[in-house]
Amino acid sequence: MYPDLNSQSAKNFERAKAVLPGGNSRSTIELKPHPIYLTHGAGSKVFDVDGNAYLDFINNYTSLIHGHACPAVTEAVTKQLSLGTAYSFGTVQEIEHAELICGRVPGFDKIRFCNSGSEAVMNAIKAARAFTGRPKIAKCEGAYHGSYDFAEVSLSTGPEDWGQNEPVAKAYSKGTPQGVLDEVVVVPYHDEVAAEQLLKRNAGDLAAVVYDPVSSRVGMISPTKAYFEMLVDFCQANDVMLIFDEVIAFRLGYEGAQGVHGVTPDLTALGKIIGGGFPVGAVAGRSDVMAVFEEGGGLPHGGTFNANPVTMVAGMATMKEMTRDAFDRLNEMGERGRNEFNEAFKRAGVTAQVSGQGSLMRLHLTDRPMNSYQSVYPKPEEADRMLALHHHLLNAGIYIAPYGLLCLSTVNTWDDVQYLIDTVIEGLAKS
Ligand SMILES: Cc1ncc(COP(=O)(O)O)c(C=O)c1O
């Protein structure tokens, strides 16, 4: 049963805390009262040090689209390992992966690899600044874009910050310089009229608007056509770069979220699935903007492990299996899952709903309409119920993010999803 302070996981946590602050290297995997330590993963399942198996519906926070130990990835990586893992030279693997990704998305003339989604967002912002010669960026309240100081602004605003006319620029990390806050314009995610007013007021100083079309903290709710139109029109009229953060959103389709929504941003930050389970990030976009990375372009960009050959072959093996049909099949299962979830809640008389797009879902333990960051923000009693539900799921052998985010991968079957739905209903009926 979770939690179990006598479990091997709990003991590992005590040991870890002696050498790792907080017992880990990653705040996002914290779990109270103790995290779970894994031995291995296979397909849709992961296995912990106490011998428990879990259906893994988080897939390393959406980065694995074929589940664990995908045979094609394992084969490609094994072959590469025997050829060496890192060189101070270019490789054909890097060119091939660049061709594969640019070949799929009309707006990707060129691509530049790095090692994480955070770096990708940072480099996209730096590229926009270098190209436009302007200092500011705009981002949505509550939207997560990784750990670059500027991208973190107002990630954690809560009820104490609301009630003002416009969203506040609030530091996420202690010690964030005021100068960072001064350079970030925070706009609401779903209100295009309010967002446009704020953008217009800062138009002359803005290098970029950074936007995630499937923002997890905003419930992964699909943005409206009107919001996209406002973003595109504003950016075009004011020579501001539109940056899509598709670190997660790229799993929405063969041409990413931009293909699904029919919008072509100037730059796109990528990560997660394009590395096939290895650390990765990338910036892709218009060739005149991407030229800032060229010699004399104004944005030198190093990185010892950029375009690492192991990552490149793993990413290629993963993406080659993600044909248009494979995306359609996965997204259909996601759509059916969301529908069946919401039907099941109604039938059971349970106060809950599921939102999301494609293979991504987010559970909310309320029936209020989900139409903004503020409406998605859980009330304390909802957060308590979610924690209880999370423990119930763990004990039934299911893993989702503790705040209700989950995703499907190509190795999931409908039986997996049905089991998830039944177990969620059972857990909520208890609470
Ligand atoms: C939308 C989005 N952008 C950026 C990042 C940062 O990516 P990474 O964790 O690889 O640095 C994440 C990570 O979850 C993300 O969800």
The ligand as a Gaussian input file, in Angstrom:
#p B3LYP/6-31G(d) Opt

LIG

0 1
 C        5.370000      23.251000     -22.282000
 C        6.737000      22.966000     -21.733000
 N        7.757000      23.764000     -22.088000
 C        9.002000      23.538000     -21.640000
 C        9.282000      22.501000     -20.791000
 C       10.674000      22.279000     -20.295000
 O       11.205000      21.105000     -20.833000
 P       12.373000      20.333000     -20.088000
 O       11.779000      19.733000     -18.847000
 O       12.849000      19.318000     -21.075000
 O       13.415000      21.357000     -19.756000
 C        8.250000      21.640000     -20.399000
 C        8.497000      20.504000     -19.496000
 O        7.632000      19.838000     -19.016000
 C        6.936000      21.891000     -20.871000
 O        5.909000      21.137000     -20.496000

